[in-house]
Amino acid sequence: MLVIVVEAAPPRLRGRLAVWLLEVAAGVYVGAPPARVREMIWAHVEAGIENGSAVMAWKTNTESGFDFVTLGPNRRVPVDFDGAKLVSFLPVPASTGGKGASSSSPARDHS
């Protein structure tokens, strides 16, 4: 099983994803392609995401039973913790007043 979620993705990328996967909700694509096709799809996401963000999760033989990668400006960052992949949250930039993530890159210093 493969799940890809895109945010602020260009229409051409969304259309390309719909060729290989089923869009079950806005920006949420699912399917069960082989590993080689999964890698090719992610290469298309990397090439076409522009200013958007994406996450891809798939079933695999790990302790958690899945693996994932992220791309683009996102407050969630994959972190390896003793062999288990967890998600770390970056702090909300002070310029937003604590009301959600900024549209700029979270790695920037906003002071």
N, CA, C and O atoms as a GROMACS GRO file, in nm:
protein
  444
    1MET      N    1   0.084  -0.118   0.000
    1MET     CA    2   0.000   0.000   0.000
    1MET      C    3   0.089   0.124   0.000
    1MET      O    4   0.190   0.129   0.070
    2LEU      N    5   0.050   0.221  -0.078
    2LEU     CA    6   0.122   0.348  -0.090
    2LEU      C    7   0.023   0.461  -0.072
    2LEU      O    8  -0.088   0.457  -0.126
    3VAL      N    9   0.063   0.562   0.005
    3VAL     CA   10  -0.019   0.683   0.023
    3VAL      C   11   0.071   0.803  -0.001
    3VAL      O   12   0.180   0.812   0.055
    4ILE      N   13   0.024   0.896  -0.085
    4ILE     CA   14   0.093   1.022  -0.107
    4ILE      C   15  -0.007   1.133  -0.077
    4ILE      O   16  -0.120   1.131  -0.125
    5VAL      N   17   0.038   1.231   0.002
    5VAL     CA   18  -0.044   1.348   0.032
    5VAL      C   19   0.033   1.471  -0.015
    5VAL      O   20   0.149   1.490   0.022
    6VAL      N   21  -0.032   1.553  -0.097
    6VAL     CA   22   0.032   1.676  -0.146
    6VAL      C   23  -0.051   1.796  -0.101
    6VAL      O   24  -0.173   1.790  -0.092
    7GLU      N   25   0.020   1.905  -0.073
    7GLU     CA   26  -0.043   2.032  -0.039
    7GLU      C   27   0.014   2.139  -0.130
    7GLU      O   28   0.135   2.143  -0.152
    8ALA      N   29  -0.071   2.225  -0.182
    8ALA     CA   30  -0.030   2.335  -0.269
    8ALA      C   31   0.048   2.284  -0.390
    8ALA      O   32   0.143   2.349  -0.435
    9ALA      N   33   0.010   2.169  -0.441
    9ALA     CA   34   0.077   2.110  -0.557
    9ALA      C   35   0.018   2.167  -0.685
    9ALA      O   36  -0.103   2.192  -0.691
   10PRO      N   37   0.100   2.189  -0.787
   10PRO     CA   38   0.049   2.237  -0.915
   10PRO      C   39  -0.046   2.135  -0.978
   10PRO      O   40  -0.030   2.014  -0.958
   11PRO      N   41  -0.145   2.182  -1.052
   11PRO     CA   42  -0.242   2.091  -1.116
   11PRO      C   43  -0.178   1.984  -1.204
   11PRO      O   44  -0.228   1.872  -1.210
   12ARG      N   45  -0.069   2.016  -1.271
   12ARG     CA   46  -0.006   1.916  -1.360
   12ARG      C   47   0.052   1.800  -1.278
   12ARG      O   48   0.049   1.686  -1.325
   13LEU      N   49   0.104   1.827  -1.158
   13LEU     CA   50   0.153   1.718  -1.073
   13LEU      C   51   0.037   1.635  -1.021
   13LEU      O   52   0.046   1.512  -1.017
   14ARG      N   53  -0.070   1.699  -0.981
   14ARG     CA   54  -0.187   1.626  -0.933
   14ARG      C   55  -0.244   1.536  -1.043
   14ARG      O   56  -0.284   1.423  -1.017
   15GLY      N   57  -0.246   1.587  -1.164
   15GLY     CA   58  -0.292   1.506  -1.277
   15GLY      C   59  -0.200   1.389  -1.304
   15GLY      O   60  -0.246   1.279  -1.337
   16ARG      N   61  -0.070   1.412  -1.291
   16ARG     CA   62   0.028   1.306  -1.314
   16ARG      C   63   0.011   1.196  -1.209
   16ARG      O   64   0.017   1.078  -1.241
   17LEU      N   65  -0.009   1.235  -1.082
   17LEU     CA   66  -0.029   1.136  -0.976
   17LEU      C   67  -0.155   1.054  -1.001
   17LEU      O   68  -0.158   0.934  -0.972
   18ALA      N   69  -0.258   1.117  -1.054
   18ALA     CA   70  -0.385   1.048  -1.080
   18ALA      C   71  -0.372   0.943  -1.191
   18ALA      O   72  -0.458   0.856  -1.204
   19VAL      N   73  -0.265   0.950  -1.270
   19VAL     CA   74  -0.242   0.848  -1.373
   19VAL      C   75  -0.208   0.714  -1.308
   19VAL      O   76  -0.251   0.609  -1.356
   20TRP      N   77  -0.130   0.718  -1.198
   20TRP     CA   78  -0.083   0.595  -1.135
   20TRP      C   79  -0.160   0.557  -1.010
   20TRP      O   80  -0.164   0.439  -0.974
   21LEU      N   81  -0.220   0.655  -0.943
   21LEU     CA   82  -0.283   0.631  -0.813
   21LEU      C   83  -0.426   0.682  -0.813
   21LEU      O   84  -0.464   0.760  -0.901
   22LEU      N   85  -0.505   0.640  -0.716
   22LEU     CA   86  -0.643   0.684  -0.702
   22LEU      C   87  -0.648   0.800  -0.604
   22LEU      O   88  -0.598   0.788  -0.492
   23GLU      N   89  -0.708   0.913  -0.645
   23GLU     CA   90  -0.722   1.028  -0.556
   23GLU      C   91  -0.850   1.010  -0.475
   23GLU      O   92  -0.960   1.031  -0.526
   24VAL      N   93  -0.836   0.970  -0.348
   24VAL     CA   94  -0.951   0.939  -0.264
   24VAL      C   95  -1.006   1.060  -0.191
   24VAL      O   96  -1.120   1.058  -0.144
   25ALA      N   97  -0.928   1.165  -0.180
   25ALA     CA   98  -0.968   1.295  -0.126
   25ALA      C   99  -0.876   1.397  -0.188
   25ALA      O  100  -0.774   1.361  -0.248
   26ALA      N  101  -0.909   1.524  -0.176
   26ALA     CA  102  -0.827   1.628  -0.238
   26ALA      C  103  -0.682   1.617  -0.191
   26ALA      O  104  -0.653   1.635  -0.073
   27GLY      N  105  -0.591   1.588  -0.282
   27GLY     CA  106  -0.450   1.579  -0.252
   27GLY      C  107  -0.404   1.451  -0.186
   27GLY      O  108  -0.288   1.441  -0.146
   28VAL      N  109  -0.493   1.351  -0.173
   28VAL     CA  110  -0.459   1.224  -0.109
   28VAL      C  111  -0.470   1.113  -0.213
   28VAL      O  112  -0.577   1.087  -0.267
   29TYR      N  113  -0.356   1.048  -0.241
   29TYR     CA  114  -0.349   0.946  -0.346
   29TYR      C  115  -0.310   0.812  -0.284
   29TYR      O  116  -0.221   0.806  -0.199
   30VAL      N  117  -0.375   0.705  -0.326
   30VAL     CA  118  -0.344   0.572  -0.274
   30VAL      C  119  -0.329   0.474  -0.389
   30VAL      O  120  -0.384   0.493  -0.498
   31GLY      N  121  -0.254   0.368  -0.364
   31GLY     CA  122  -0.235   0.262  -0.463
   31GLY      C  123  -0.145   0.155  -0.406
   31GLY      O  124  -0.108   0.158  -0.289
   32ALA      N  125  -0.111   0.059  -0.491
   32ALA     CA  126  -0.024  -0.051  -0.449
   32ALA      C  127   0.076  -0.083  -0.560
   32ALA      O  128   0.083  -0.198  -0.606
   33PRO      N  129   0.155   0.016  -0.604
   33PRO     CA  130   0.252  -0.012  -0.710
   33PRO      C  131   0.375  -0.083  -0.655
   33PRO      O  132   0.402  -0.077  -0.535
   34PRO      N  133   0.450  -0.150  -0.742
   34PRO     CA  134   0.576  -0.211  -0.699
   34PRO      C  135   0.678  -0.102  -0.663
   34PRO      O  136   0.661   0.015  -0.697
   35ALA      N  137   0.785  -0.142  -0.594
   35ALA     CA  138   0.885  -0.047  -0.545
   35ALA      C  139   0.944   0.039  -0.657
   35ALA      O  140   0.964   0.159  -0.638
   36ARG      N  141   0.972  -0.019  -0.771
   36ARG     CA  142   1.031   0.058  -0.881
   36ARG      C  143   0.937   0.168  -0.929
   36ARG      O  144   0.982   0.279  -0.958
   37VAL      N  145   0.809   0.139  -0.937
   37VAL     CA  146   0.711   0.240  -0.979
   37VAL      C  147   0.696   0.345  -0.870
   37VAL      O  148   0.684   0.464  -0.900
   38ARG      N  149   0.697   0.303  -0.742
   38ARG     CA  150   0.690   0.398  -0.631
   38ARG      C  151   0.804   0.498  -0.639
   38ARG      O  152   0.782   0.618  -0.621
   39GLU      N  153   0.924   0.451  -0.664
   39GLU     CA  154   1.040   0.539  -0.676
   39GLU      C  155   1.026   0.634  -0.794
   39GLU      O  156   1.064   0.751  -0.784
   40MET      N  157   0.974   0.586  -0.906
   40MET     CA  158   0.953   0.671  -1.023
   40MET      C  159   0.848   0.778  -0.994
   40MET      O  160   0.864   0.894  -1.034
   41ILE      N  161   0.740   0.740  -0.925
   41ILE     CA  162   0.635   0.837  -0.888
   41ILE      C  163   0.694   0.945  -0.799
   41ILE      O  164   0.668   1.064  -0.820
   42TRP      N  165   0.774   0.906  -0.699
   42TRP     CA  166   0.833   1.005  -0.608
   42TRP      C  167   0.928   1.098  -0.683
   42TRP      O  168   0.937   1.216  -0.650
   43ALA      N  169   0.999   1.048  -0.783
   43ALA     CA  170   1.085   1.134  -0.865
   43ALA      C  171   1.001   1.239  -0.936
   43ALA      O  172   1.045   1.354  -0.949
   44HIS      N  173   0.881   1.203  -0.983
   44HIS     CA  174   0.791   1.300  -1.045
   44HIS      C  175   0.743   1.403  -0.943
   44HIS      O  176   0.731   1.521  -0.974
   45VAL      N  177   0.717   1.357  -0.820
   45VAL     CA  178   0.675   1.450  -0.715
   45VAL      C  179   0.788   1.548  -0.686
   45VAL      O  180   0.765   1.669  -0.676
   46GLU      N  181   0.911   1.498  -0.670
   46GLU     CA  182   1.026   1.585  -0.643
   46GLU      C  183   1.045   1.688  -0.754
   46GLU      O  184   1.076   1.804  -0.726
   47ALA      N  185   1.027   1.647  -0.879
   47ALA     CA  186   1.048   1.738  -0.991
   47ALA      C  187   0.935   1.838  -1.007
   47ALA      O  188   0.957   1.946  -1.061
   48GLY      N  189   0.814   1.805  -0.961
   48GLY     CA  190   0.701   1.891  -0.991
   48GLY      C  191   0.634   1.960  -0.874
   48GLY      O  192   0.535   2.030  -0.895
   49ILE      N  193   0.683   1.944  -0.752
   49ILE     CA  194   0.612   1.997  -0.636
   49ILE      C  195   0.620   2.149  -0.625
   49ILE      O  196   0.533   2.210  -0.563
   50GLU      N  197   0.721   2.212  -0.684
   50GLU     CA  198   0.741   2.357  -0.679
   50GLU      C  199   0.740   2.406  -0.535
   50GLU      O  200   0.826   2.364  -0.457
   51ASN      N  201   0.646   2.493  -0.496
   51ASN     CA  202   0.644   2.549  -0.360
   51ASN      C  203   0.555   2.470  -0.265
   51ASN      O  204   0.537   2.510  -0.150
   52GLY      N  205   0.499   2.360  -0.311
   52GLY     CA  206   0.412   2.279  -0.227
   52GLY      C  207   0.490   2.185  -0.138
   52GLY      O  208   0.613   2.192  -0.130
   53SER      N  209   0.418   2.097  -0.071
   53SER     CA  210   0.482   1.997   0.013
   53SER      C  211   0.416   1.862  -0.012
   53SER      O  212   0.303   1.855  -0.061
   54ALA      N  213   0.488   1.757   0.022
   54ALA     CA  214   0.438   1.622  -0.002
   54ALA      C  215   0.493   1.526   0.103
   54ALA      O  216   0.601   1.547   0.159
   55VAL      N  217   0.417   1.422   0.128
   55VAL     CA  218   0.462   1.312   0.212
   55VAL      C  219   0.420   1.184   0.143
   55VAL      O  220   0.309   1.175   0.088
   56MET      N  221   0.507   1.084   0.145
   56MET     CA  222   0.476   0.954   0.088
   56MET      C  223   0.503   0.849   0.195
   56MET      O  224   0.610   0.847   0.255
   57ALA      N  225   0.406   0.761   0.218
   57ALA     CA  226   0.419   0.651   0.314
   57ALA      C  227   0.384   0.521   0.243
   57ALA      O  228   0.292   0.517   0.161
   58TRP      N  229   0.458   0.415   0.276
   58TRP     CA  230   0.434   0.286   0.214
   58TRP      C  231   0.462   0.174   0.312
   58TRP      O  232   0.538   0.190   0.407
   59LYS      N  233   0.397   0.061   0.287
   59LYS     CA  234   0.416  -0.059   0.369
   59LYS      C  235   0.552  -0.119   0.339
   59LYS      O  236   0.592  -0.131   0.223
   60THR      N  237   0.624  -0.158   0.444
   60THR     CA  238   0.754  -0.221   0.427
   60THR      C  239   0.786  -0.303   0.551
   60THR      O  240   0.713  -0.298   0.650
   61ASN      N  241   0.895  -0.379   0.546
   61ASN     CA  242   0.936  -0.465   0.657
   61ASN      C  243   1.022  -0.388   0.756
   61ASN      O  244   1.143  -0.408   0.762
   62THR      N  245   0.960  -0.302   0.834
   62THR     CA  246   1.026  -0.233   0.944
   62THR      C  247   0.947  -0.265   1.070
   62THR      O  248   0.841  -0.326   1.064
   63GLU      N  249   1.000  -0.224   1.184
   63GLU     CA  250   0.931  -0.251   1.310
   63GLU      C  251   0.792  -0.188   1.311
   63GLU      O  252   0.697  -0.247   1.365
   64SER      N  253   0.779  -0.069   1.253
   64SER     CA  254   0.648  -0.002   1.249
   64SER      C  255   0.559  -0.056   1.137
   64SER      O  256   0.438  -0.037   1.140
   65GLY      N  257   0.618  -0.123   1.038
   65GLY     CA  258   0.541  -0.178   0.928
   65GLY      C  259   0.528  -0.085   0.809
   65GLY      O  260   0.466  -0.121   0.709
   66PHE      N  261   0.586   0.035   0.820
   66PHE     CA  262   0.580   0.130   0.710
   66PHE      C  263   0.703   0.220   0.714
   66PHE      O  264   0.776   0.221   0.813
   67ASP      N  265   0.724   0.294   0.607
   67ASP     CA  266   0.829   0.394   0.599
   67ASP      C  267   0.769   0.516   0.531
   67ASP      O  268   0.663   0.507   0.470
   68PHE      N  269   0.836   0.630   0.540
   68PHE     CA  270   0.783   0.751   0.477
   68PHE      C  271   0.895   0.850   0.448
   68PHE      O  272   1.002   0.843   0.508
   69VAL      N  273   0.868   0.941   0.355
   69VAL     CA  274   0.957   1.052   0.322
   69VAL      C  275   0.872   1.178   0.311
   69VAL      O  276   0.752   1.171   0.283
   70THR      N  277   0.936   1.293   0.333
   70THR     CA  278   0.866   1.420   0.319
   70THR      C  279   0.944   1.510   0.224
   70THR      O  280   1.062   1.487   0.198
   71LEU      N  281   0.876   1.611   0.174
   71LEU     CA  282   0.936   1.702   0.077
   71LEU      C  283   0.868   1.838   0.088
   71LEU      O  284   0.746   1.846   0.103
   72GLY      N  285   0.946   1.943   0.082
   72GLY     CA  286   0.891   2.078   0.083
   72GLY      C  287   0.884   2.138   0.222
   72GLY      O  288   0.921   2.075   0.320
   73PRO      N  289   0.835   2.263   0.229
   73PRO     CA  290   0.826   2.330   0.359
   73PRO      C  291   0.720   2.262   0.445
   73PRO      O  292   0.602   2.263   0.412
   74ASN      N  293   0.763   2.205   0.553
   74ASN     CA  294   0.674   2.127   0.638
   74ASN      C  295   0.726   2.134   0.780
   74ASN      O  296   0.848   2.127   0.801
   75ARG      N  297   0.639   2.148   0.877
   75ARG     CA  298   0.681   2.151   1.017
   75ARG      C  299   0.717   2.012   1.067
   75ARG      O  300   0.779   1.999   1.173
   76ARG      N  301   0.681   1.909   0.995
   76ARG     CA  302   0.708   1.772   1.037
   76ARG      C  303   0.835   1.721   0.970
   76ARG      O  304   0.849   1.728   0.847
   77VAL      N  305   0.928   1.670   1.051
   77VAL     CA  306   1.056   1.625   1.000
   77VAL      C  307   1.081   1.481   1.046
   77VAL      O  308   1.073   1.454   1.166
   78PRO      N  309   1.110   1.388   0.953
   78PRO     CA  310   1.141   1.251   0.994
   78PRO      C  311   1.271   1.246   1.075
   78PRO      O  312   1.370   1.309   1.038
   79VAL      N  313   1.270   1.170   1.184
   79VAL     CA  314   1.386   1.157   1.271
   79VAL      C  315   1.403   1.010   1.306
   79VAL      O  316   1.307   0.942   1.343
   80ASP      N  317   1.527   0.960   1.294
   80ASP     CA  318   1.557   0.822   1.334
   80ASP      C  319   1.585   0.820   1.484
   80ASP      O  320   1.672   0.892   1.531
   81PHE      N  321   1.512   0.739   1.557
   81PHE     CA  322   1.529   0.727   1.701
   81PHE      C  323   1.552   0.580   1.734
   81PHE      O  324   1.457   0.502   1.743
   82ASP      N  325   1.678   0.543   1.752
   82ASP     CA  326   1.715   0.404   1.780
   82ASP      C  327   1.655   0.306   1.680
   82ASP      O  328   1.604   0.200   1.718
   83GLY      N  329   1.662   0.340   1.552
   83GLY     CA  330   1.614   0.251   1.447
   83GLY      C  331   1.468   0.267   1.413
   83GLY      O  332   1.421   0.210   1.314
   84ALA      N  333   1.393   0.343   1.493
   84ALA     CA  334   1.252   0.368   1.463
   84ALA      C  335   1.239   0.508   1.404
   84ALA      O  336   1.297   0.602   1.456
   85LYS      N  337   1.165   0.521   1.297
   85LYS     CA  338   1.145   0.650   1.234
   85LYS      C  339   1.026   0.719   1.299
   85LYS      O  340   0.914   0.668   1.296
   86LEU      N  341   1.052   0.833   1.358
   86LEU     CA  342   0.949   0.912   1.424
   86LEU      C  343   0.936   1.046   1.355
   86LEU      O  344   1.012   1.077   1.264
   87VAL      N  345   0.840   1.127   1.399
   87VAL     CA  346   0.818   1.259   1.341
   87VAL      C  347   0.844   1.363   1.449
   87VAL      O  348   0.789   1.358   1.558
   88SER      N  349   0.930   1.459   1.414
   88SER     CA  350   0.959   1.571   1.502
   88SER      C  351   0.889   1.695   1.444
   88SER      O  352   0.885   1.713   1.322
   89PHE      N  353   0.836   1.778   1.531
   89PHE     CA  354   0.769   1.899   1.488
   89PHE      C  355   0.861   2.019   1.510
   89PHE      O  356   0.913   2.038   1.620
   90LEU      N  357   0.881   2.098   1.406
   90LEU     CA  358   0.956   2.222   1.420
   90LEU      C  359   0.867   2.323   1.489
   90LEU      O  360   0.745   2.316   1.477
   91PRO      N  361   0.926   2.418   1.562
   91PRO     CA  362   0.843   2.519   1.629
   91PRO      C  363   0.773   2.608   1.527
   91PRO      O  364   0.821   2.628   1.416
   92VAL      N  365   0.658   2.662   1.568
   92VAL     CA  366   0.585   2.757   1.484
   92VAL      C  367   0.664   2.887   1.484
   92VAL      O  368   0.700   2.936   1.590
   93PRO      N  369   0.691   2.945   1.365
   93PRO     CA  370   0.765   3.071   1.361
   93PRO      C  371   0.692   3.179   1.441
   93PRO      O  372   0.570   3.187   1.438
   94ALA      N  373   0.768   3.262   1.512
   94ALA     CA  374   0.711   3.367   1.597
   94ALA      C  375   0.630   3.468   1.517
   94ALA      O  376   0.539   3.529   1.571
   95SER      N  377   0.661   3.487   1.390
   95SER     CA  378   0.592   3.587   1.308
   95SER      C  379   0.444   3.554   1.285
   95SER      O  380   0.368   3.641   1.244
   96THR      N  381   0.401   3.430   1.311
   96THR     CA  382   0.260   3.393   1.291
   96THR      C  383   0.179   3.411   1.417
   96THR      O  384   0.057   3.392   1.416
   97GLY      N  385   0.244   3.448   1.526
   97GLY     CA  386   0.172   3.467   1.650
   97GLY      C  387   0.119   3.337   1.708
   97GLY      O  388   0.025   3.338   1.788
   98GLY      N  389   0.180   3.224   1.670
   98GLY     CA  390   0.138   3.095   1.723
   98GLY      C  391   0.009   3.043   1.663
   98GLY      O  392  -0.053   2.955   1.721
   99LYS      N  393  -0.032   3.095   1.548
   99LYS     CA  394  -0.160   3.056   1.486
   99LYS      C  395  -0.141   2.969   1.365
   99LYS      O  396  -0.216   2.981   1.268
  100GLY      N  397  -0.043   2.881   1.366
  100GLY     CA  398  -0.022   2.789   1.254
  100GLY      C  399   0.110   2.813   1.187
  100GLY      O  400   0.183   2.906   1.220
  101ALA      N  401   0.139   2.728   1.093
  101ALA     CA  402   0.267   2.734   1.022
  101ALA      C  403   0.267   2.847   0.923
  101ALA      O  404   0.166   2.878   0.861
  102SER      N  405   0.381   2.909   0.908
  102SER     CA  406   0.399   3.015   0.811
  102SER      C  407   0.412   2.957   0.671
  102SER      O  408   0.446   2.839   0.656
  103SER      N  409   0.386   3.038   0.570
  103SER     CA  410   0.401   2.990   0.433
  103SER      C  411   0.547   2.990   0.391
  103SER      O  412   0.581   2.933   0.287
  104SER      N  413   0.634   3.053   0.471
  104SER     CA  414   0.776   3.051   0.439
  104SER      C  415   0.839   2.926   0.497
  104SER      O  416   0.777   2.853   0.574
  105SER      N  417   0.963   2.903   0.459
  105SER     CA  418   1.034   2.784   0.505
  105SER      C  419   1.052   2.788   0.656
  105SER      O  420   1.092   2.891   0.710
  106PRO      N  421   1.023   2.678   0.728
  106PRO     CA  422   1.035   2.676   0.873
  106PRO      C  423   1.179   2.683   0.920
  106PRO      O  424   1.204   2.708   1.038
  107ALA      N  425   1.275   2.661   0.831
  107ALA     CA  426   1.416   2.662   0.871
  107ALA      C  427   1.471   2.804   0.878
  107ALA      O  428   1.581   2.823   0.930
  108ARG      N  429   1.399   2.902   0.828
  108ARG     CA  430   1.447   3.039   0.829
  108ARG      C  431   1.439   3.099   0.968
  108ARG      O  432   1.353   3.063   1.049
  109ASP      N  433   1.531   3.192   0.995
  109ASP     CA  434   1.529   3.267   1.120
  109ASP      C  435   1.441   3.389   1.096
  109ASP      O  436   1.473   3.473   1.012
  110HIS      N  437   1.332   3.400   1.170
  110HIS     CA  438   1.237   3.509   1.149
  110HIS      C  439   1.260   3.626   1.242
  110HIS      O  440   1.175   3.714   1.252
  111SER      N  441   1.374   3.631   1.311
  111SER     CA  442   1.397   3.744   1.403
  111SER      C  443   1.469   3.857   1.336
  111SER      O  444   1.496   3.959   1.399
   0.00000   0.00000   0.00000
